[in-house]
Amino acid sequence: MVFTNKAIQIRDPFVYVDQSQGKYYLYGSTDANIWGPGTGFDVYVGDDLEHWEGPFPVFRPDADFYAEENFWAPEVHAYRGQYYMFATFLRKDNGKRGTAILKSDSLHGPFLPHSDGPVTPKEWFSLDGTLHVDEAGKPWMVFCREWVQVADGQICAIRLKEDLSTADGEPIVLFSASDAPWPTPLRHPRFPDRNNYVTDGPYVYKTSNGEWLMLWASFVDHIYAQGISRSVSGSIRGPWIHEPTPVFRNDGGHGMLFRSLENRLYLTLHTPNKTPSERPLFIEMDEREGRIVVKK
């Protein structure tokens, strides 16, 4: 089954499934111009994946907020009885992007700053942080170091303090985009003389047989695509092996996996990858011995 909603412009869709209420909460990048001034973040609420109410505001910056542009990729995770939003912002003080953490006691917000600015390294261009809790119960942020800074974009991870307020150590590089066989170089007028490989939108998913998968997006012949990688060790540290081909390559990506209220597995991503035409797409998937494939 495939669902979409042509009325909702959204990038980087993230679904939180509230089993207790029988509700879906859809978060994402919703500014009409995602490259410009940031309004904040909203949520849509639905009883199914086709019909949504909203948008309802869940975050609006105050006058002293450290960012004014590029409000991107909000994800909401339950952790120790409260809700934490991981979201990317462009810092005013140095012009670099990074992922910060906000906090609320409700899925409806309001979400308020929890970390003191972005948790990712201050001098890095970073984005799309997501929460991962490892086999020992320790929290991590998995994120991208941007191709604009390193050319060959990276997927990185950094340990977090137990209260998710700040980093607890130095970041490690899990893999680079060109390590996978399917991405191709992105030619860009800002960097005409180099091969650029994009990493975008990491999301960590545990299969029913206990393996860790990494969803992430890149480009194939300048077309946005969604790939999957797998940890050989069963740890976030990897090493990671990569599926030979994308799971979705029709101009869509920045996806995540979730189980529906009926326990069906869905991939959601945005398509097409062009503002303001982005819409959320929900694709039913199958899990077969740890592999994720589109349901026939």
Secondary structure, DSSP 8 states (H G I E B T S, - for coil): -EEE-TT---EEEEEEEETTTTEEEEEEE--SSTTSB---EEEEEESSSS--EEEEEEE---TT-SEEEEEEEEEEEEETTEEEEEEEEEETTTS-EEEEEEEESSTT---EE-SSS-SS-TTS-EEEEEEEE-TTS-EEEEEEE-HHHHSB-EEEEEEB-TTSSSB-S--EEEEEGGGSSS---EEETTEEEEEEB--EEEEEEE-TTS-EEEEEEEEETTEEEEEEEEESSSSTT--EEE-SS-SB-SS-EEEEEEE-TTS-EEEEEEESSSTT--EEEEEEEEEETTEEEE--
